[in-house]
Amino acid sequence: MSRIALGDIRYNPVTGAYEARVDINRKGRTYRYPCSVPGSLSMDDASVRRSLTQQAQTMAGRENGLMSVR
């Protein structure tokens, strides 16, 4: 099972999106994904977190997706 942790979530008013790094720990290795999801400034926190997590999981499923290994 993977452990998922979100970094600081920031709202970018220029792009109208929430941005954060999402770390997925799998088998003792941490994979870091830069994520960005569109949304209004009034979007609820749970939806923002869920969307960022889903985006990272999608990126993790791609063999050559952008990531950083720590």
C-alpha positions as CSV (number, residue, x, y, z in Angstrom):
1,M,0.0,0.0,0.0
2,S,1.2,3.5,-0.8
3,R,1.4,6.4,1.7
4,I,0.5,9.8,0.2
5,A,1.4,13.2,1.7
6,L,0.6,16.6,0.3
7,G,3.1,19.5,0.6
8,D,1.9,23.1,1.1
9,I,-1.1,23.9,-1.1
10,R,-1.0,27.3,-2.7
11,Y,-3.5,29.0,-4.9
12,N,-2.1,30.6,-8.1
13,P,-4.4,33.4,-9.1
14,V,-2.7,33.8,-12.5
15,T,-3.6,30.3,-13.6
16,G,-6.7,29.9,-11.4
17,A,-5.3,26.6,-10.0
18,Y,-4.2,25.0,-6.7
19,E,-0.6,23.8,-6.7
20,A,1.2,21.4,-4.4
21,R,3.8,18.7,-4.5
22,V,2.4,15.3,-3.7
23,D,4.7,12.5,-2.3
24,I,3.8,8.9,-2.8
25,N,5.8,6.5,-0.7
26,R,6.0,3.0,-2.3
27,K,8.2,0.2,-1.0
28,G,10.5,2.5,1.0
29,R,11.0,5.0,-1.9
30,T,9.4,8.4,-2.1
31,Y,8.2,9.7,-5.5
32,R,7.4,13.4,-5.7
33,Y,4.9,14.8,-8.2
34,P,4.3,18.5,-9.0
35,C,0.5,18.8,-9.2
36,S,-1.8,21.6,-10.3
37,V,-5.6,21.5,-10.4
38,P,-7.9,24.2,-11.7
39,G,-10.5,25.6,-9.3
40,S,-12.0,28.7,-7.8
41,L,-10.6,30.3,-4.7
42,S,-13.7,29.2,-2.9
43,M,-13.2,25.5,-3.7
44,D,-13.5,23.4,-0.5
45,D,-10.4,22.0,1.0
46,A,-11.4,18.3,0.8
47,S,-12.1,18.7,-3.0
48,V,-8.7,20.4,-3.5
49,R,-6.9,17.6,-1.6
50,R,-8.8,14.8,-3.4
51,S,-8.1,16.3,-6.8
52,L,-4.4,16.8,-6.2
53,T,-4.1,13.3,-4.8
54,Q,-5.9,11.8,-7.8
55,Q,-3.7,13.7,-10.2
56,A,-0.5,12.4,-8.5
57,Q,-1.9,8.8,-8.6
58,T,-2.6,9.2,-12.3
59,M,0.9,10.6,-12.9
60,A,2.4,7.7,-10.8
61,G,0.6,5.2,-13.2
62,R,2.5,6.6,-16.2
63,E,5.8,5.0,-16.9
64,N,7.6,8.2,-18.0
65,G,5.7,10.8,-16.0
66,L,7.4,13.8,-14.4
67,M,8.6,12.9,-10.9
68,S,11.4,13.2,-8.5
69,V,12.7,10.3,-6.4
70,R,14.0,10.9,-2.9
